[in-house]
Amino acid sequence: MATTWVDQGFIAYDTETTGIDVGESRIVTAAAIHYVNRLPVASRSWLIAVDVEIPEAASAIHGVTTQMSQDQGLEQVAALADIRAFLLGAGAPIVCFKSDFDIPVTDSNLLRAGLAPLPPGLAVCAYVIDRQFNKYVKGKAQRRLQPTAARYGITLDDADWHGAQADASAAGQIFLAEVDAYPALTAVSAAQLSEQVDRWREEQEIDFQKWLARQESN
């Protein structure tokens, strides 16, 4: 079997934050897992002492309160610098389940800390790939991380969900399942796939807006 860029390595990455605004939200926890030959060879996770209050709604999702962040978290700038160093250290593409959130929120946190953002063209989104190749998924909320993982035969303990480490692992495993299911993903380079994913996301959003318009007109 020929070696592809996927076998050579990628980093699965996830963030848990104070909110959904990519420009203002702080990263509370993050996790990154380096895969080589489809197996995890290194992983890191970070709990950060953020400089804002963590809303109760966010804490209810990821389990980290403001008190926990302040008492147990790493100094914010040092942690963000470490995240950036790990993500870029292997020279590998970055795989997220929702890269249109995880990458921009990381960049905004880096810039706020006086650090350089991540270079463009590194990210691949497992969510967009699933929507592109598996267009007809029935049922409410079936595109979310946990049901998507289940559709690809991936299971994690229910108690683990919504932690950055478990969600990064799920993103990596979903991506590997997608690579097995859709050979076109490795017929191009990682950089080319990143560009394709950006185009697919734009097309999917246009199609979604057209669908919404049809629903409103009915």
KANORVEN-V278827 format. One record per residue. N is the residue number from 1. RES is the residue in one small letter. PHI is phi as a letter, one per 40 degrees, with the letter a starting at -180 (NA if undefined). BURIAL is b if it has 16 or more other C-alpha atoms within 10 Angstrom, else e. D_FIRST is the distance of its C-alpha to the first C-alpha in whole Angstrom. Layout:
BEGIN
n:N res:RES phi:PHI burial:BURIAL d_first:D_FIRST
n:N res:RES phi:PHI burial:BURIAL d_first:D_FIRST
END
This chain:
BEGIN
n:1 res:m phi:NA burial:e d_first:0
n:2 res:a phi:c burial:e d_first:4
n:3 res:t phi:c burial:e d_first:6
n:4 res:t phi:b burial:e d_first:9
n:5 res:w phi:c burial:b d_first:13
n:6 res:v phi:c burial:b d_first:13
n:7 res:d phi:c burial:e d_first:11
n:8 res:q phi:c burial:e d_first:13
n:9 res:g phi:i burial:b d_first:16
n:10 res:f phi:a burial:b d_first:18
n:11 res:i phi:b burial:b d_first:22
n:12 res:a phi:c burial:b d_first:23
n:13 res:y phi:a burial:b d_first:27
n:14 res:d phi:a burial:b d_first:30
n:15 res:t phi:b burial:b d_first:34
n:16 res:e phi:b burial:b d_first:37
n:17 res:t phi:b burial:b d_first:40
n:18 res:t phi:c burial:b d_first:43
n:19 res:g phi:a burial:b d_first:43
n:20 res:i phi:b burial:e d_first:41
n:21 res:d phi:c burial:e d_first:43
n:22 res:v phi:c burial:b d_first:40
n:23 res:g phi:c burial:e d_first:43
n:24 res:e phi:b burial:e d_first:45
n:25 res:s phi:c burial:b d_first:43
n:26 res:r phi:c burial:b d_first:42
n:27 res:i phi:c burial:b d_first:39
n:28 res:v phi:c burial:b d_first:40
n:29 res:t phi:b burial:b d_first:37
n:30 res:a phi:a burial:b d_first:34
n:31 res:a phi:a burial:b d_first:30
n:32 res:a phi:b burial:b d_first:27
n:33 res:i phi:b burial:b d_first:24
n:34 res:h phi:c burial:b d_first:21
n:35 res:y phi:b burial:b d_first:18
n:36 res:v phi:b burial:b d_first:15
n:37 res:n phi:f burial:e d_first:12
n:38 res:r phi:g burial:e d_first:13
n:39 res:l phi:b burial:e d_first:16
n:40 res:p phi:c burial:b d_first:20
n:41 res:v phi:b burial:e d_first:21
n:42 res:a phi:a burial:e d_first:24
n:43 res:s phi:a burial:b d_first:26
n:44 res:r phi:b burial:e d_first:30
n:45 res:s phi:b burial:b d_first:33
n:46 res:w phi:b burial:b d_first:36
n:47 res:l phi:b burial:b d_first:39
n:48 res:i phi:b burial:b d_first:42
n:49 res:a phi:c burial:b d_first:45
n:50 res:v phi:c burial:b d_first:46
n:51 res:d phi:c burial:e d_first:49
n:52 res:v phi:b burial:e d_first:50
n:53 res:e phi:c burial:e d_first:51
n:54 res:i phi:c burial:b d_first:48
n:55 res:p phi:d burial:e d_first:49
n:56 res:e phi:d burial:e d_first:49
n:57 res:a phi:c burial:e d_first:47
n:58 res:a phi:c burial:b d_first:44
n:59 res:s phi:c burial:b d_first:45
n:60 res:a phi:c burial:e d_first:45
n:61 res:i phi:c burial:e d_first:41
n:62 res:h phi:b burial:b d_first:40
n:63 res:g phi:g burial:e d_first:42
n:64 res:v phi:b burial:b d_first:43
n:65 res:t phi:c burial:b d_first:47
n:66 res:t phi:d burial:b d_first:49
n:67 res:q phi:c burial:e d_first:50
n:68 res:m phi:c burial:e d_first:47
n:69 res:s phi:c burial:b d_first:46
n:70 res:q phi:c burial:b d_first:49
n:71 res:d phi:c burial:e d_first:49
n:72 res:q phi:b burial:e d_first:46
n:73 res:g phi:c burial:b d_first:44
n:74 res:l phi:c burial:b d_first:43
n:75 res:e phi:d burial:e d_first:45
n:76 res:q phi:c burial:b d_first:43
n:77 res:v phi:c burial:b d_first:43
n:78 res:a phi:c burial:e d_first:41
n:79 res:a phi:c burial:b d_first:39
n:80 res:l phi:c burial:b d_first:38
n:81 res:a phi:c burial:b d_first:37
n:82 res:d phi:c burial:e d_first:35
n:83 res:i phi:d burial:b d_first:33
n:84 res:r phi:c burial:b d_first:33
n:85 res:a phi:c burial:e d_first:32
n:86 res:f phi:c burial:b d_first:29
n:87 res:l phi:c burial:b d_first:28
n:88 res:l phi:c burial:b d_first:28
n:89 res:g phi:c burial:e d_first:27
n:90 res:a phi:c burial:e d_first:23
n:91 res:g phi:g burial:e d_first:23
n:92 res:a phi:b burial:b d_first:21
n:93 res:p phi:c burial:b d_first:21
n:94 res:i phi:b burial:b d_first:23
n:95 res:v phi:b burial:b d_first:23
n:96 res:c phi:b burial:b d_first:26
n:97 res:f phi:c burial:b d_first:27
n:98 res:k phi:b burial:b d_first:30
n:99 res:s phi:c burial:b d_first:29
n:100 res:d phi:c burial:b d_first:32
n:101 res:f phi:b burial:e d_first:34
n:102 res:d phi:c burial:b d_first:32
n:103 res:i phi:c burial:b d_first:32
n:104 res:p phi:c burial:b d_first:36
n:105 res:v phi:c burial:b d_first:37
n:106 res:t phi:c burial:b d_first:36
n:107 res:d phi:c burial:b d_first:37
n:108 res:s phi:c burial:b d_first:40
n:109 res:n phi:c burial:b d_first:40
n:110 res:l phi:c burial:b d_first:39
n:111 res:l phi:c burial:e d_first:42
n:112 res:r phi:c burial:e d_first:45
n:113 res:a phi:c burial:e d_first:44
n:114 res:g phi:g burial:e d_first:44
n:115 res:l phi:b burial:e d_first:41
n:116 res:a phi:c burial:e d_first:38
n:117 res:p phi:c burial:b d_first:36
n:118 res:l phi:c burial:b d_first:32
n:119 res:p phi:c burial:e d_first:31
n:120 res:p phi:c burial:e d_first:30
n:121 res:g phi:g burial:e d_first:27
n:122 res:l phi:c burial:b d_first:25
n:123 res:a phi:c burial:b d_first:25
n:124 res:v phi:b burial:b d_first:23
n:125 res:c phi:b burial:b d_first:25
n:126 res:a phi:c burial:b d_first:23
n:127 res:y phi:c burial:b d_first:26
n:128 res:v phi:c burial:b d_first:27
n:129 res:i phi:c burial:b d_first:23
n:130 res:d phi:c burial:b d_first:24
n:131 res:r phi:c burial:e d_first:27
n:132 res:q phi:c burial:e d_first:26
n:133 res:f phi:b burial:e d_first:23
n:134 res:n phi:b burial:e d_first:25
n:135 res:k phi:c burial:e d_first:29
n:136 res:y phi:b burial:e d_first:31
n:137 res:v phi:b burial:e d_first:31
n:138 res:k phi:c burial:e d_first:34
n:139 res:g phi:h burial:e d_first:37
n:140 res:k phi:c burial:e d_first:38
n:141 res:a phi:g burial:e d_first:36
n:142 res:q phi:c burial:e d_first:33
n:143 res:r phi:c burial:b d_first:31
n:144 res:r phi:c burial:e d_first:32
n:145 res:l phi:d burial:b d_first:30
n:146 res:q phi:c burial:b d_first:30
n:147 res:p phi:c burial:e d_first:30
n:148 res:t phi:c burial:b d_first:27
n:149 res:a phi:d burial:b d_first:25
n:150 res:a phi:c burial:e d_first:27
n:151 res:r phi:c burial:e d_first:26
n:152 res:y phi:c burial:e d_first:22
n:153 res:g phi:g burial:e d_first:23
n:154 res:i phi:b burial:e d_first:23
n:155 res:t phi:b burial:e d_first:27
n:156 res:l phi:b burial:e d_first:29
n:157 res:d phi:d burial:e d_first:32
n:158 res:d phi:d burial:e d_first:35
n:159 res:a phi:c burial:e d_first:37
n:160 res:d phi:c burial:e d_first:34
n:161 res:w phi:c burial:b d_first:34
n:162 res:h phi:g burial:b d_first:35
n:163 res:g phi:c burial:b d_first:34
n:164 res:a phi:c burial:b d_first:32
n:165 res:q phi:c burial:b d_first:30
n:166 res:a phi:c burial:b d_first:29
n:167 res:d phi:c burial:b d_first:29
n:168 res:a phi:c burial:b d_first:27
n:169 res:s phi:c burial:b d_first:24
n:170 res:a phi:c burial:b d_first:25
n:171 res:a phi:c burial:b d_first:24
n:172 res:g phi:c burial:b d_first:21
n:173 res:q phi:c burial:b d_first:20
n:174 res:i phi:c burial:b d_first:21
n:175 res:f phi:c burial:b d_first:18
n:176 res:l phi:c burial:b d_first:15
n:177 res:a phi:c burial:b d_first:16
n:178 res:e phi:c burial:b d_first:17
n:179 res:v phi:c burial:b d_first:14
n:180 res:d phi:c burial:e d_first:12
n:181 res:a phi:c burial:e d_first:15
n:182 res:y phi:b burial:e d_first:16
n:183 res:p phi:d burial:e d_first:13
n:184 res:a phi:c burial:e d_first:15
n:185 res:l phi:c burial:b d_first:16
n:186 res:t phi:b burial:b d_first:13
n:187 res:a phi:c burial:e d_first:14
n:188 res:v phi:b burial:e d_first:16
n:189 res:s phi:c burial:e d_first:17
n:190 res:a phi:c burial:b d_first:18
n:191 res:a phi:c burial:e d_first:22
n:192 res:q phi:c burial:b d_first:22
n:193 res:l phi:c burial:b d_first:21
n:194 res:s phi:d burial:b d_first:24
n:195 res:e phi:c burial:b d_first:26
n:196 res:q phi:c burial:b d_first:25
n:197 res:v phi:d burial:b d_first:25
n:198 res:d phi:c burial:b d_first:29
n:199 res:r phi:c burial:e d_first:29
n:200 res:w phi:d burial:b d_first:28
n:201 res:r phi:c burial:b d_first:31
n:202 res:e phi:c burial:e d_first:33
n:203 res:e phi:c burial:e d_first:33
n:204 res:q phi:c burial:b d_first:33
n:205 res:e phi:c burial:e d_first:36
n:206 res:i phi:c burial:e d_first:38
n:207 res:d phi:c burial:e d_first:37
n:208 res:f phi:c burial:e d_first:38
n:209 res:q phi:c burial:e d_first:41
n:210 res:k phi:c burial:e d_first:42
n:211 res:w phi:c burial:e d_first:41
n:212 res:l phi:c burial:e d_first:44
n:213 res:a phi:c burial:e d_first:46
n:214 res:r phi:c burial:e d_first:46
n:215 res:q phi:c burial:e d_first:47
n:216 res:e phi:c burial:e d_first:50
n:217 res:s phi:c burial:e d_first:51
n:218 res:n phi:c burial:e d_first:51
END
